[in-house]
Amino acid sequence: MKEVSLMEMIGRSVAKVAAGAGVAAVLIWLTWVLLDIGHMQSGFTLPQSTY
């Protein structure tokens, strides 16, 4: 087992947290979009920017 520097350990931890946050963000966004599509049929949409 080779020596691992403190910075490398911190970097890996940060990378794991960032990856986890990214996955969570995508799942939340997908859920939001699916809810929005589901509500569109009933004439109600979640708040969104005007195009």
Residue pairs with C-beta under 8 A, 6 or more apart in sequence:
32 46
35 46
36 45
36 46
36 48
39 45
39 46
